[in-house]
Amino acid sequence: MADPLEQEAVELLQRLIRFDTVNPPGAERAAQELLAGLLRDAGFEVTLVGRTQERPNLIARLGGVWEGHELWGRRKLAYEIDHKADGIYHFITLEAEPATLDELSRILKITDGVMRHLAVRRVEGSRPGPPPPAPAVPEPQYAGNTRSQEEE
């Protein structure tokens, strides 16, 4: 006997194949409405939009709220990554379901411009800011003297 999840997938595919979506005329709306219903049941926000009623685009969004973005700037990395000693840090806050965060993490992993990312749960009432800049190293007192003792 097949795995229940596998059986469910096979049944869904059989239902989708039964729709007449041959192009032309390309009447895909019935198939998209089936998918839209399944996605709504799974918690997605679903919209069907398009130039014609018969051939809409299906847009599904998995909820979340963008709260903010802070550019922390270029900082030295703890260790080199791909022969790079520093990176530009961004601090992004958002509220999202675990599935949304999983999808965001998946996308960041395959994005060329992202070297590393870290998702953490925010503690209620906390509001972290950027880490303080490294303290400047004071210039030694003797650095201001450019003449040697022998010249005097």
N, C-alpha and C positions, 0 to 999 in steps of 0.2 A: 504494500500500500504506500502511496506517495505521501510526502510531507504535506501537512495541511496548508502551509503557506505556498508551497509549490503548486498544489492543486488549485488554490484560489487564484494564483497568477495565470495558470493555464485557462481557467474558466473566464477570466477577464479578457485575455487575449482572444479567446474564441468569440466572445461577445463583440469585441472591436472589429474582428475580421468580417463579421456578418454585415456591417454597415457598408453601404455602397458609396465609397469615397473615390471612385475612379475619376481621374482628371482628364478631360472635362466630362461632365459638368462640375465635378468637385463639390458635391453637397456633403460637407463634413460636419455640419452643425449637430446632427444627432449624436455622432461619436463624441464630439466635444462636450455636449451637454451631459453625456454619461460620465465622462472624465471629470467635468466640473462638479457633478454631484458627489463623486467619490472624494475629490479633493476637499470639498466643503465639509464632508463628514470627517475628514482627517484634520480639520482645523485651519485650512487655508482660506484666505480671502480670494474669491474667484471673480473674474470679469471676462466677458466675451465681447470683443470689439472687432470691427472690421468694416471694410467698404460695403460689403454685401452681407445680407442675412445668412446666406447659404455657406459662406466661407469666412467665418470670424476667426480671430486669433484668441487663443485661450491664455489668459494671464493669471497666474496663481502667485499669491504672496503669503509667505509665512510670517506672521506678525512680529512686531518689534517696534521700539521707539528709539529714535536717535536722540541722544541727550546732549552730546557735545564733543568737541575736538580741540585739543590743545597741542600746539607744535612745541615740543620740548627742545628742538634744535639738534645740532650735530654734537655728538658726545663720543668719547672714547669707549670702545667695546672692551669687555673684560678679557676677551681673547679674540684673535683674528678669525674672521669668517671669510672664506674664499679670498684670502690675501688682502682683506680690508681691515684696517685697524679702527675705523670709526664708522658710525652710522647716524642717520637722522631718526630721532625718536618722535613718535606720535602717541598721544594718550587719548583714547576714544572711549567715551562712556555711552552705553546703550542698555536698554531693557529689552530682553528677548527671551523667548522660550528656548529650552535646551536644543531643540531640533534646529532652530534658526542659528544659534551659536555654532552648532556642529557644521552647518553648511557654510557659514562665514569662515570658519577655521579651515575647511576643505579648500575653499577658494584662495585663501591667503597662502596656503601651502604650495599651490601651483602657480602663484603669481611671481613672475621673475623679479620684480622690483622690491619684493619683501624678503629680507634675509631671515628674520625670525619674528614670531609673534607669540603672545602669551595672553590667554583669557583667564581672568580670575573673577571670583564672585565678590561683589561689593558687600562690605559689612554695613549693616543698617546704621545710618547716622554718620558714617565716615565720608570724608571728601579729600582724597589725597591730592596733593599738588606735585609739581615736578620736583625731583630731588634738588637740593641746593647745589649751586655751582661749587666746584672744588675751590678751596681757599687759595688765593694767590701766594706764591712763595715770595717772602720778602727778599729784596736785593741785599746781599751782604754789604756791610759798611765799607769794606775795602774796594768794592766795585766802582765806587765813584772816583777813586784815585787812579788816574791813568799814568802818572809818572812813577818811575821806580825810585827807590831810596838812593840809588847810585847817582841819579841825575842831580840831586840836591847838593 
